C-alpha cells in the first residue's frame, strides 16, 4: 500500500521513526525532492580510529525495497578494509544476508559497528586489509590520519591518503 506521495507505507513509517527516534551517533535525513534518498552522517565510534570523525554517506532505497537491500556508500574518504575508495561497503546484510525484516536503522547501526570492528578477512580493499593483517598499529594510524584529514572539521589534507588502492569485489 502506497502513501499519498507514492512511497510505500513502510518507507514512510521507517523515515518517520528515524526522525522521531534518532539513533545515537547517526542522522539520516531524506532529500526533499526524492524521499528514497537519504543524507546520512555517522559519528566515528569511541575507542576506534574513527573516533571524533563524522562520516557522510548516501543511502538509496531501490524500487524493490524492502525485498532488496538499500544501496549505501561512504562519501567521506575512509581508510577501512571493508570500504573501497569509491565508498562502497562490504557488509553481508547489504548483499546476501539481506532480509526484508531488516530496516534502514539496522543497516546504519551495522555500518557504525563495522567502524568499531573492521573485518580484514572479508575485505573490499585488499591493500588496506593486508596492512591491517600484517601491521594493525600502522593500519590504525592510517585510519586515524584519514579521519583527521577527511572526517573532522578543519582537518589537513594527507598526501598519502590519495595512494592507489586496488579493489576486490566483496
Secondary structure in CASP SS format (residue, H / E / C, confidence):
PFRMAT SS
TARGET T0000
AUTHOR 0000-0000-0000
METHOD secondary structure of the structure
MODEL  1
X C 1.00
X E 1.00
X C 1.00
X C 1.00
X C 1.00
X C 1.00
X C 1.00
X E 1.00
X H 1.00
X H 1.00
X H 1.00
X H 1.00
X H 1.00
X H 1.00
X H 1.00
X H 1.00
X H 1.00
X H 1.00
X H 1.00
X H 1.00
X C 1.00
X C 1.00
X C 1.00
X C 1.00
X C 1.00
X E 1.00
X E 1.00
X E 1.00
X E 1.00
X E 1.00
X E 1.00
X C 1.00
X C 1.00
X E 1.00
X E 1.00
X E 1.00
X E 1.00
X E 1.00
X E 1.00
X E 1.00
X E 1.00
X E 1.00
X E 1.00
X C 1.00
X C 1.00
X C 1.00
X C 1.00
X C 1.00
X C 1.00
X C 1.00
X C 1.00
X C 1.00
X C 1.00
X E 1.00
X E 1.00
X E 1.00
X E 1.00
X E 1.00
X E 1.00
X E 1.00
X C 1.00
X C 1.00
X C 1.00
X C 1.00
X C 1.00
X C 1.00
X C 1.00
X C 1.00
X C 1.00
X C 1.00
X E 1.00
X E 1.00
X E 1.00
X E 1.00
X C 1.00
X C 1.00
X C 1.00
X C 1.00
X C 1.00
X C 1.00
X C 1.00
X C 1.00
X E 1.00
X C 1.00
X C 1.00
X C 1.00
X C 1.00
X E 1.00
X E 1.00
X C 1.00
X C 1.00
X H 1.00
X H 1.00
X H 1.00
X C 1.00
X C 1.00
X C 1.00
X C 1.00
X C 1.00
X C 1.00
X C 1.00
X C 1.00
X C 1.00
X H 1.00
X H 1.00
X H 1.00
X H 1.00
X H 1.00
X H 1.00
X H 1.00
X H 1.00
X H 1.00
X H 1.00
X H 1.00
X H 1.00
X H 1.00
X C 1.00
X C 1.00
X C 1.00
X H 1.00
X H 1.00
X H 1.00
X C 1.00
X C 1.00
X C 1.00
X H 1.00
X H 1.00
X H 1.00
X H 1.00
X H 1.00
X H 1.00
X H 1.00
X H 1.00
X H 1.00
X C 1.00
X H 1.00
X H 1.00
X H 1.00
X H 1.00
X H 1.00
X H 1.00
X H 1.00
X H 1.00
X H 1.00
X H 1.00
X H 1.00
X H 1.00
X H 1.00
X H 1.00
X H 1.00
X H 1.00
X C 1.00
X C 1.00
X C 1.00
X C 1.00
X C 1.00
X C 1.00
X C 1.00
X H 1.00
X H 1.00
X H 1.00
X H 1.00
X C 1.00
X C 1.00
X C 1.00
X C 1.00
X C 1.00
X C 1.00
X C 1.00
X C 1.00
END
